């Protein structure tokens, strides 16, 4: 009799969520995302879970190219993929793994540093490339084959070579401090904070989120301005493609983050609801608070394939 009473107590006190489900039956939403989205996505996910107690969101960050390969090569389950470059989704996921992408936020490349970095009192938007080339200065950037910030850093050097009229600048800087290249842009923050490096090529939003000092670069160089696409498109490079040993060409463009729901997502309806919240004014404000401006209006090249619930946030593309 005593054993029976104990068992009944256990059964009675199993916690249930608001839908009458035990925690083991919560819906799980899996999101792969660019490292530079870690802070705002974590805040958005926490707020969404608070409003939807039956949902558990799992966030996994990596370089955007790595995120795509986790889907295409490793076949890891994923509902939403958020990339720091629309090119990644359009080139690696559409049409075999996804049907559409939405461009939703922008950013810019800056030179981030700390007060104690060498020459921190001297560096400015006119001499930063000379400071980075000094023998006693160590700078870091992310890997172009893993992370869009990596190839955008290379584009920044290429554009700076033209803008400041410094022939050979790109080759000189790229040949320096290669041992400090890391898989994604947020990995560089730890190097800076541990005094392993003096400067890094970084997204402005990440610098703001971590309270770092930074030098803003001319718009002709920092990849932030959609109106300067013609300038940005004069630079390009090859990076690792969708399969080992295969390269793909990336052409310079303004920085535009994009997201998609995978075609084989197990929680498609919930994924749409989450993106509805992310794209809403409340979601945009979270991005703004973290130093990242939304693209207003959001845009897409696959308007006719989007979930109906998300159409209210978009402008239909012009017909050719």
Secondary structure as the mmCIF struct_conf table of DSSP 4:
data_model
#
loop_
_struct_conf.conf_type_id
_struct_conf.id
_struct_conf.beg_label_comp_id
_struct_conf.beg_label_asym_id
_struct_conf.beg_label_seq_id
_struct_conf.end_label_comp_id
_struct_conf.end_label_asym_id
_struct_conf.end_label_seq_id
HELX_RH_AL_P HELX_RH_AL_P1 UNK A 2 UNK A 12
TURN_TY1_P TURN_TY1_P1 UNK A 13 UNK A 13
STRN STRN1 UNK A 16 UNK A 16
TURN_TY1_P TURN_TY1_P2 UNK A 18 UNK A 19
BEND BEND1 UNK A 20 UNK A 20
STRN STRN2 UNK A 22 UNK A 22
HELX_RH_3T_P HELX_RH_3T_P1 UNK A 23 UNK A 25
STRN STRN3 UNK A 27 UNK A 34
HELX_RH_3T_P HELX_RH_3T_P2 UNK A 35 UNK A 37
HELX_RH_AL_P HELX_RH_AL_P2 UNK A 38 UNK A 51
TURN_TY1_P TURN_TY1_P3 UNK A 53 UNK A 54
STRN STRN4 UNK A 55 UNK A 62
HELX_RH_AL_P HELX_RH_AL_P3 UNK A 64 UNK A 72
TURN_TY1_P TURN_TY1_P4 UNK A 73 UNK A 73
BEND BEND2 UNK A 74 UNK A 74
BEND BEND3 UNK A 79 UNK A 79
STRN STRN5 UNK A 80 UNK A 83
BEND BEND4 UNK A 84 UNK A 84
HELX_RH_AL_P HELX_RH_AL_P4 UNK A 86 UNK A 88
HELX_RH_PI_P HELX_RH_PI_P1 UNK A 89 UNK A 93
STRN STRN6 UNK A 94 UNK A 94
TURN_TY1_P TURN_TY1_P5 UNK A 95 UNK A 97
STRN STRN7 UNK A 98 UNK A 98
BEND BEND5 UNK A 99 UNK A 99
STRN STRN8 UNK A 102 UNK A 106
STRN STRN9 UNK A 109 UNK A 113
TURN_TY1_P TURN_TY1_P6 UNK A 115 UNK A 116
BEND BEND6 UNK A 117 UNK A 117
TURN_TY1_P TURN_TY1_P7 UNK A 118 UNK A 122
TURN_TY1_P TURN_TY1_P8 UNK A 125 UNK A 127
HELX_RH_AL_P HELX_RH_AL_P5 UNK A 128 UNK A 132
TURN_TY1_P TURN_TY1_P9 UNK A 133 UNK A 133
BEND BEND7 UNK A 134 UNK A 134
TURN_TY1_P TURN_TY1_P10 UNK A 135 UNK A 136
STRN STRN10 UNK A 139 UNK A 140
STRN STRN11 UNK A 142 UNK A 142
TURN_TY1_P TURN_TY1_P11 UNK A 144 UNK A 146
HELX_RH_AL_P HELX_RH_AL_P6 UNK A 148 UNK A 163
TURN_TY1_P TURN_TY1_P12 UNK A 164 UNK A 165
TURN_TY1_P TURN_TY1_P13 UNK A 167 UNK A 168
HELX_RH_AL_P HELX_RH_AL_P7 UNK A 169 UNK A 174
TURN_TY1_P TURN_TY1_P14 UNK A 175 UNK A 175
BEND BEND8 UNK A 176 UNK A 176
HELX_RH_3T_P HELX_RH_3T_P3 UNK A 178 UNK A 180
STRN STRN12 UNK A 182 UNK A 182
BEND BEND9 UNK A 183 UNK A 184
TURN_TY1_P TURN_TY1_P15 UNK A 185 UNK A 186
HELX_RH_AL_P HELX_RH_AL_P8 UNK A 187 UNK A 193
TURN_TY1_P TURN_TY1_P16 UNK A 194 UNK A 195
BEND BEND10 UNK A 196 UNK A 196
BEND BEND11 UNK A 198 UNK A 198
STRN STRN13 UNK A 199 UNK A 203
HELX_RH_AL_P HELX_RH_AL_P9 UNK A 204 UNK A 209
TURN_TY1_P TURN_TY1_P17 UNK A 210 UNK A 211
STRN STRN14 UNK A 213 UNK A 216
HELX_RH_AL_P HELX_RH_AL_P10 UNK A 219 UNK A 222
BEND BEND12 UNK A 223 UNK A 223
HELX_RH_3T_P HELX_RH_3T_P4 UNK A 226 UNK A 228
HELX_RH_AL_P HELX_RH_AL_P11 UNK A 229 UNK A 232
TURN_TY1_P TURN_TY1_P18 UNK A 233 UNK A 234
STRN STRN15 UNK A 236 UNK A 240
BEND BEND13 UNK A 242 UNK A 243
TURN_TY1_P TURN_TY1_P19 UNK A 244 UNK A 245
STRN STRN16 UNK A 247 UNK A 251
STRN STRN17 UNK A 256 UNK A 261
TURN_TY1_P TURN_TY1_P20 UNK A 263 UNK A 264
TURN_TY1_P TURN_TY1_P21 UNK A 266 UNK A 267
HELX_RH_AL_P HELX_RH_AL_P12 UNK A 268 UNK A 279
BEND BEND14 UNK A 280 UNK A 280
HELX_RH_AL_P HELX_RH_AL_P13 UNK A 281 UNK A 289
TURN_TY1_P TURN_TY1_P22 UNK A 290 UNK A 291
STRN STRN18 UNK A 294 UNK A 300
BEND BEND15 UNK A 301 UNK A 301
HELX_RH_3T_P HELX_RH_3T_P5 UNK A 303 UNK A 305
BEND BEND16 UNK A 306 UNK A 306
HELX_RH_3T_P HELX_RH_3T_P6 UNK A 308 UNK A 313
STRN STRN19 UNK A 314 UNK A 314
HELX_LH_PP_P HELX_LH_PP_P1 UNK A 315 UNK A 319
#
